[in-house]
Amino acid sequence: MITIATFDFLPLAEIARGRLQAEGIRCQLADQHLVQTDWLYSIAVGGIKLQVEAENIPQAQAILEHDYSADLD
């Protein structure tokens, strides 16, 4: 698994993970429990990491970069 994004807060990481899973992309979060234990650890470990398989990187990045705000109308 390759890290494609990092987050400081678990809710934002979960939203991104959920979006990828909704599109059928297998992904996982790393270090979320450590960061939730003490937020100062986030700096030391590089935040909460969103990871996908290497072959899914282009599709996953495109999904995360897409602006879905117009879909709210």
N, C-alpha and C positions, 0 to 999 in steps of 0.2 A: 504494500500500500504506500502511496506517495502523498505527501501533504500538499494540498492545493490552496488552503486558506488557514488563517489563524484568527482566533477571537479571544477577547479579554473576558467576555461574559457568556455563561452557558446558554441563556435564552437565545442569543443571536446565533450561536453555534448550532443549537437544536433546530432553529428555523431553516438554516442553510442545509443541514442534514436532511430534514424532512422534505425540502424542495427537491433535492437530488433523489431521494428514495421515491418520491411521487413520480419521477420521470423514469424510474426503473434502474437507477444507478446504485450499485452496491457501494456503500461507504460506511465509515466509522469515525468516531471521535476518539482522540487520544489526549491524555492528561487532564480530562475534564474533572475527575475526582480530586486530583491533587490541587488543581486551581480552586475548586470549590472549598477545599479544606482551609486554605489560607490564600487570599488573593495575591499576597506578595510573592508567592511561588510562581505566579503567572510570568513575572519578569524572568525568573531564573530558568524556567523550562520553555519559554517562548510562546506561552499562551495555550489555548485549547486548539488542537490541530484537527482539521477536517481532512480525512484521507480517502482516496479512491484508488482503484486499480489503474495501472499505467495506461492501459488501452482506453480508459474512460476519461482521461484528463481533458482533451479538447472539448468534449461534449459537456462535461461537468463545469468547466470554466465558462463556457458560453451561457449555461443556465444561470450560474451565479452572477454573471455580468449583466444579464437581461433586466431591463426596467419593467416591472410588472405593475407600476402605479396606474397606468392607463386602463388596466383590466378591472379596476375598482369601480368604474362608472356604472 
